[in-house]
């Protein structure tokens, strides 16, 4: 019972962690951009603008990294939900529709009539 609860709440837990990481990245980017620029030898003229820019850049980088890391896990969660919906449809007795495969042919300037 507890394992099913963990699996069912996994997507919510990952989403909450992602939002927390994004908020943390914005705060870190806001507070550490100007000191990093000073350490690198740059002289920022408008510190507030650079802080906002740093917060945005840190958030974008964090989003891309976390999307690459957690994306496959969330895809597995979506596949699991799709399989559940298919199983539920089969249990209800819904007919499974199968389409016939499409016959592929080489492109031609002359249409083929049957």
N, C-alpha and C positions, 0 to 999 in steps of 0.2 A: 504494500500500500504506500509506504513512504517512497519507494523508488519510483512509482508512477507519479507521485506528487512532484518529485524532483525533476523528472523528465518533462512533465506538463508545465512546470514553471521555469524551465531552462531558458526559453526565449525571453521571458520577462526579466529574468536575472541578468542575462547578457545585455539586454537593452538598457536596463538601469545602469549597469557598469559602463556601457558606452557613453551614455549621457553624462555620468559623473566624470569620466575621463575627458570629455570635451570641455566641460566647465572648468576642470582643473587645468587643462591646457590653456584656456583663455586667461585664467588668473596668472599662471606662470608666465605666459607670453607678455602679459601686461606689465608685470613687475620686473622681469629680467631682461627685457629688450634693451633698454637704455644702459644698464650696467654692462651688458655684453658688448654693446657698441663702444662704450668708453674703454673697455678692456682691449678691444680690437684697434683702438686708436682713432675711431671716427668721432666727430664732434656733432651730435645731433642739435639742430637749431630749435626745432619745435618738438619738445620732448613728448607732449601729449599725443601728437600725431604719430610719432614713432611707437609709442606704447600701444595705440589702437592698431597700428599696422602689425606690430609684433603679436598682439593677441589674435588677430585674424590669421596670420601665417601659422602660428603654433596650432590653432584650431584646425586649419586645413590639413596640415601635415599629420596631426594626430588622427583626424578622420580617415585619411588615406591609409595610414599604417594599420589602424584598427579594422578598417574594412577588408584589407588584405588578410589580416589574421583571423577575424571572426566570420568573414563571408562564407567560407566553406562550411563552417558549423551551422550557420543559419540556413544555408541551402539544404543541408541534411534535415533540419527541422521542417522545412517546407516539403521536402520529399516525403517525410514521415506523415505529415498531415494529408498529403495527396493520396498516399496509399491507404490511409484510414478512410478517406471519403470514398475511394473505390471499393474497399471492403464493405463499407456500409451500404453502398448501392447494390453490391452483389448479394448481400444478406437480405435486402428487401425484395429481391427477385427481379430487379431491373434488368432488362435485356442488355447484353453487351453488344454494342454496335461495332462491327468490323468493316472497314472499308476495303475495297479491292485495291490491290497495288496498282499504281499508275504505270502504264507502259511508256517507257522512255524511248524516244527516237531521235535520230540525228536531225538537226535543223535543216530545212530545205526551203527553197523558194516556191516550190509547188506544193499546194495543200494535198494532203492524203485524204481521200474520201472513202468511206466504207460502205 
